[in-house]
C-alpha cells in the first residue's frame, strides 16, 4: 500500500474533525471522537475555512449541532455553519424544482436522461438535499438526442450560447442557464450542464472508452417526489465519480465513500474492475479507492486493490508524490496546476500521457470558444498554450512546495 496507513494522529485536530464529519452517519465511536476533538481547543476559523473549501460545511453543521449540548463550539461559528447549511438547502430546493420540470418534460418527449452526481447523490445517497453542496444540474444524454434536449430546454426558458453546437461534432458539455425572478424575490440562478459521456475532463476524453448508451441502459429507475428519475448503476457511478475526483475537494472523496457504503451489498466489483481496465484508469481508481478506505473507512475488498495495483516503478513514483501532496490540505493547495499534473501522471499507458498532452495543447476550436467564452477560437490557441504552461508550472511548484512543507514537519 501507499503507506502502512495515514498518520491521523499527525494531522491537526481540525483536520481530524473534518474527516470524522465527512460522512452521512456517525458511529458511536466517531461521535465520541468528535466530542473529544471539540474539547481540544480548536482553531474554529481554520475549521470553517477547511469545511467551506472542501464542500463539507453542511455535513459539519449537521453533525456538530447534534453533539454540542454543552455549547462548547463558539456560537458565531455555529451560526455561520447554520447559515451555509440552510442557504444550501434553499439553493438545492430551487434546483430540485427545476429538475422535476425538466424530467417531466423529457419523459413526455421520451428522451432518456440520467441525473449525474449533485442532486442525484443528495437524494439517493445522502438522503437529505441539504447535506450535499450542489452548484448546478448535470444531465447525461446520448448524442443522438442532443438536438431534442436543446429544444426542450429552450422551451423551458433556459438559454445557452452553445445551443447551435448540438448539430456539430461537439463532445464537451453544453451549458444552459435560467434566471428566475418572481414578484416577491429573485430566486437562485439555475445552471445545467448537459453531458454526452461520463468523462467530464477534456484531458481524458481521447483515452477513455465511453459507453453512454450502456450507462443509460444500466441506469436504475427510481421515483422521488412523484418524479421518475434514472440514476447510474453503482459501478458506473463509481467510475464517473473517480474521473471527477482527481484529489481535489474532500466532498468528492466523500461521495465515493458514501456510495460504497450505501451500495456495498449490490456492488459488482468484478464489473467495476473490467470497466476500469477498459477505461485505462486503473492507477487513478487504485489511489482514489485507497484514500476513500484510509480516510473515510469505505469498505473496499482487499482483492480489488491487488487487481488495481500499478507496476512497482510506477507505484513508487506515484507513492512519493501522493504521500506528500494530497489530503488534508487547505484550499490554497487545491490548484488547477496540481489537478493537471496528477491526472496526466496517473493515466495507465505512456502513449496515453502523450494523447492527454496533445488534447490539452490542441483542443477543438468549439471547446476553446466555450472555455474562454470568446467566439473567435482560432485566435485563442497561443493564449491557451501560455495559460496551460502557467498552470503546469504552478502544479509543479505546488507539489514541490507541499513536499518540502511536509518533509520539514516530519
C-alpha positions, 0 to 999 in steps of 0.5 A: 500500500501507499503507506502502512496507513495515514498518520491521523494522529499527525494531522491537526485536530481540525483536520481530524474533525473534518474527516470524522464529519465527512460522512452521512452517519456517525458511529458511536465511536466517531461521535465520541471522537468528535466530542473529544476533538471539540474539547481540544481547543480548536482553531474554529476559523481554520475549521470553517475555512477547511469545511467551506473549501472542501464542500463539507460545511453542511455535513459539519453543521449537521453533525456538530449541532447534534453533539454540542449540548454543552455549547462548547463550539463558539456560537458565531461559528455555529451560526455561520455553519447554520447559515451555509447549511440552510442557504444550501438547502434553499439553493438545492430546493430551487434546483430540485424544482427545476429538475422535476420540470425538466424530467417531466418534460423529457419523459413526455418527449421520451428522451432518456436522461440520467441525473449525474452526481449533485442532486442525484447523490443528495437524494439517493445517497445522502438522503437529505438535499441539504447535506450535499453542496450542489452548484448546478444540474448535470444531465447525461444524454446520448448524442443522438438526442442532443438536438431534442434536449436543446429544444426542450430546454429552450422551451423551458426558458433556459438559454445557452450560447452553445445551443447551435453546437448540438448539430456539430461534432461537439463532445464537451458539455453544453451549458444552459442557464435560467434566471428566475425572478418572481414578484416577491424575490429573485430566486437562485440562478439555475445552471445545467450542464448537459453531458454526452459521456461520463468523462467530464475532463477534456484531458481524458476524453481521447483515452477513455472508452465511453459507453453512454448508451450502456450507462443509460441502459444500466441506469436504475429507475427510481421515483422521488417526489412523484418524479421518475428519475434514472440514476447510474448503476453503482459501478458506473457511478463509481467510475464517473465519480473517480474521473471527477475526483482527481484529489481535489475537494474532500466532498468528492472523496466523500461521495465515493465513500458514501456510495460504497457504503450505501451500495456495498451489498449490490456492488459488482466489483468484478464489473467495476474492475473490467470497466476500469481496465477498459477505461485505462484508469486503473492507477487513478481508481487504485489511489482514489479507492485507497484514500476513500478506505484510509480516510473515510473507512469505505469498505473496499475488498482487499482483492480489488486493490491487488487487481488495481495495483500499478507496476512497482516503478510506477507505484513508487513514483506515484507513492512519493508524490501522493504521500506528500501532496494530497489530503488534508490540505487547505484550499490554497493547495487545491490548484488547477496546476496540481489537478493537471499534473496528477491526472496526466501522471496517473493515466495507465499507458505512456502513449496515453500521457502523450494523447492527454498532452496533445488534447490539452495543447490542441483542443477543438476550436468549439471547446476553446470558444466555450472555455474562454467564452470568446467566439473567435477560437482560432485566435485563442490557441497561443493564449491557451498554450501560455495559460496551460504552461502557467498552470503546469508550472504552478502544479509543479511548484505546488507539489514541490512546495507541499513536499518540502512543507511536509518533509520539514514537519516530519 
